[in-house]
Amino acid sequence: MLITSCHNREYTHGNVGTARYPLLHYFEVSIILQMTVLHSYILLSNEKGGNKSINGIDVVEKAERDFEILKEQYGKKSTELFEAHYKRLKY
């Protein structure tokens, strides 16, 4: 998956709030976190006996399904959709 913005400015220096479309950066940071957090969760689960469920929910399966939704939504992003989204938010 291709991340399309400069990570240095938005993520390292915390400038997401000044971006024209902050939602783009929230998409991308969610993708980055999913890749690292899920992998870490699997490693720790395996180290602790392999149970990947919490309260009867298979966390890995749910995270993978949700990630597919996120990737689909990220793939549909466009300037026009961001413009429409942020126009609706203005009062």
C-alpha positions as CSV (number, residue, x, y, z in Angstrom):
1,M,0.0,0.0,0.0
2,L,1.3,3.4,-1.0
3,I,1.2,6.2,1.6
4,T,0.9,9.4,-0.4
5,S,2.0,12.3,1.9
6,C,5.3,13.5,3.5
7,H,5.5,11.8,6.9
8,N,8.2,14.0,8.2
9,R,6.2,17.1,8.6
10,E,2.8,15.7,9.6
11,Y,3.8,12.9,11.9
12,T,7.2,13.7,13.3
13,H,6.5,17.4,13.9
14,G,2.8,17.1,14.7
15,N,1.5,19.4,12.0
16,V,-1.6,17.4,11.0
17,G,-3.9,20.2,12.4
18,T,-2.5,22.6,9.8
19,A,-3.0,20.3,6.8
20,R,-5.6,21.1,4.2
21,Y,-7.1,17.6,4.6
22,P,-6.3,16.3,8.1
23,L,-8.5,13.2,7.4
24,L,-5.9,12.0,4.8
25,H,-3.2,11.9,7.6
26,Y,-5.6,10.2,10.0
27,F,-6.1,7.5,7.3
28,E,-2.4,7.1,6.9
29,V,-1.5,7.1,10.6
30,S,-4.2,4.4,11.1
31,I,-2.6,2.3,8.4
32,I,0.8,2.6,9.9
33,L,-0.5,1.8,13.4
34,Q,-2.4,-1.2,12.2
35,M,0.6,-2.7,10.7
36,T,2.8,-2.3,13.8
37,V,0.2,-2.8,16.6
38,L,-1.4,-5.9,15.1
39,H,2.0,-7.5,14.4
40,S,3.1,-6.8,18.0
41,Y,-0.2,-8.1,19.4
42,I,0.3,-11.4,17.4
43,L,3.9,-11.8,18.7
44,L,2.8,-11.2,22.3
45,S,-0.2,-13.5,22.0
46,N,2.0,-16.3,20.7
47,E,4.5,-15.7,23.5
48,K,1.7,-15.9,26.0
49,G,0.1,-19.1,24.7
50,G,-1.5,-18.1,21.4
51,N,-4.9,-16.9,22.5
52,K,-5.8,-14.0,20.3
53,S,-9.3,-13.5,21.7
54,I,-10.5,-10.8,24.1
55,N,-13.9,-11.3,25.7
56,G,-14.7,-13.9,23.0
57,I,-13.7,-11.7,20.1
58,D,-10.9,-12.8,17.8
59,V,-8.9,-9.6,17.8
60,V,-6.7,-10.5,14.9
61,E,-9.6,-11.5,12.6
62,K,-11.6,-8.4,13.5
63,A,-8.5,-6.1,13.0
64,E,-7.9,-7.7,9.6
65,R,-11.5,-7.2,8.5
66,D,-11.5,-3.6,9.7
67,F,-8.2,-3.0,7.9
68,E,-9.7,-4.2,4.6
69,I,-12.5,-1.6,5.0
70,L,-9.9,1.1,5.8
71,K,-7.8,0.1,2.7
72,E,-10.9,0.2,0.6
73,Q,-11.9,3.7,1.9
74,Y,-8.3,4.9,1.5
75,G,-8.3,3.7,-2.1
76,K,-11.4,5.8,-2.9
77,K,-9.9,9.0,-1.5
78,S,-9.9,12.1,-3.8
79,T,-9.6,15.8,-3.5
80,E,-13.2,16.1,-4.5
81,L,-14.4,13.9,-1.7
82,F,-12.2,15.7,0.9
83,E,-13.5,19.0,-0.3
84,A,-17.1,17.8,0.1
85,H,-16.4,16.4,3.5
86,Y,-14.7,19.5,4.9
87,K,-17.4,21.8,3.2
88,R,-20.1,19.9,5.2
89,L,-18.1,20.5,8.5
90,K,-18.0,24.3,8.0
91,Y,-20.8,26.2,9.8
